[in-house]
Amino acid sequence: GIATLEQAIEMLTMFQCFASVTEYYGFLTEGYLAAGRVADARRAIDAGFATLARTGEVVWGPMLHLLRAEVTLAEDSRSRASARLDVEDAWRIASAHGARRAMSAAEMALARLS
């Protein structure tokens, strides 16, 4: 659960496995959202983006953008325009790297926001 993910992030950070940390912040964000812990989800997604910025890693970028859109909507369901920008960023990043699955996920998210 959430506690296991939090511990995993601590250990991955300790061992400087930052690419994996980014992925785990995504999982943690999903867990917090599922538990209705929106403020914690915001902190987790922000930490994931800070890790992306620090490492330059791009593999989990599209997923984090999609999750940030979900967090934004969970905070305020009227923030569709802001959420849409994150989804569009997810699609652009995925497209630039030929990540078709992430592109499809972004396209489905865009359809839900329309």
C-alpha positions in Angstrom: 0.0 0.0 0.0 0.9 3.6 0.5 3.3 3.0 3.4 5.2 0.5 1.3 5.5 3.0 -1.6 6.7 5.7 0.8 9.4 3.3 2.1 10.4 2.2 -1.4 10.9 5.9 -2.4 13.1 6.4 0.7 15.2 3.4 -0.2 15.5 4.2 -3.9 16.5 7.8 -3.0 19.1 6.5 -0.6 20.6 4.3 -3.4 20.2 7.1 -5.9 17.9 5.1 -8.2 16.2 8.3 -9.3 14.5 7.0 -12.5 12.8 4.4 -10.4 11.9 7.1 -7.8 10.0 9.0 -10.5 7.9 5.9 -11.3 7.2 5.3 -7.7 6.1 8.9 -7.1 3.5 8.2 -9.8 2.3 5.1 -8.1 2.2 7.0 -4.8 0.2 9.8 -6.4 -2.3 7.2 -7.7 -2.6 5.6 -4.2 -3.2 8.9 -2.5 -5.9 9.9 -5.1 -7.6 6.5 -4.6 -7.5 7.1 -0.8 -9.0 10.6 -1.2 -5.8 12.2 0.1 -5.6 14.9 -2.5 -3.1 17.2 -0.7 -0.7 14.2 -0.3 -1.2 13.4 -4.0 -0.2 17.0 -4.9 2.9 16.7 -2.8 3.8 13.4 -4.4 3.3 14.6 -7.9 5.3 17.7 -7.2 8.1 15.5 -5.8 8.0 13.4 -8.9 8.4 16.4 -11.2 11.2 17.7 -9.0 13.0 14.4 -9.6 12.4 14.6 -13.3 13.9 18.1 -13.3 16.9 17.0 -11.3 17.6 13.9 -13.4 16.5 14.9 -16.9 14.8 11.5 -17.1 11.9 11.4 -19.6 10.5 7.9 -19.5 7.9 8.6 -16.8 7.2 12.2 -17.9 4.0 11.5 -19.8 2.6 9.5 -16.9 3.4 12.2 -14.4 1.7 14.8 -16.6 -1.4 12.7 -16.8 -1.4 12.2 -13.1 -0.9 15.9 -12.4 -4.0 16.5 -14.5 -5.9 14.1 -12.3 -4.6 15.8 -9.2 -5.6 19.2 -10.6 -9.1 17.9 -11.3 -9.4 16.3 -7.8 -8.4 19.7 -6.3 -11.0 21.6 -8.3 -13.2 19.9 -11.0 -13.5 23.3 -12.7 -9.8 23.3 -13.6 -10.3 21.5 -16.8 -8.2 23.9 -18.9 -5.2 23.5 -16.6 -5.6 19.7 -16.6 -5.9 19.8 -20.4 -2.5 21.5 -20.7 -0.9 18.7 -18.7 -2.5 16.1 -20.9 -1.4 17.9 -24.0 2.2 18.0 -22.6 2.0 14.3 -21.9 1.0 13.7 -25.5 3.8 15.9 -26.8 6.5 14.2 -24.7 5.2 10.7 -25.6 5.1 11.6 -29.3 8.6 13.0 -29.3 9.9 9.7 -28.0 7.6 7.4 -30.0 5.9 6.2 -26.9 2.7 5.0 -28.5 1.1 3.6 -25.3 1.6 6.9 -23.5 0.3 8.7 -26.5 -2.9 6.6 -26.5 -3.4 7.2 -22.7 -3.1 11.0 -23.4 -5.5 10.8 -26.3 -8.1 9.0 -24.1 -7.6 11.6 -21.3 -8.1 14.4 -23.9 -11.3 12.7 -25.0 -12.5 12.6 -21.4 -11.8 16.3 -20.9 -13.7 17.3 -24.1 
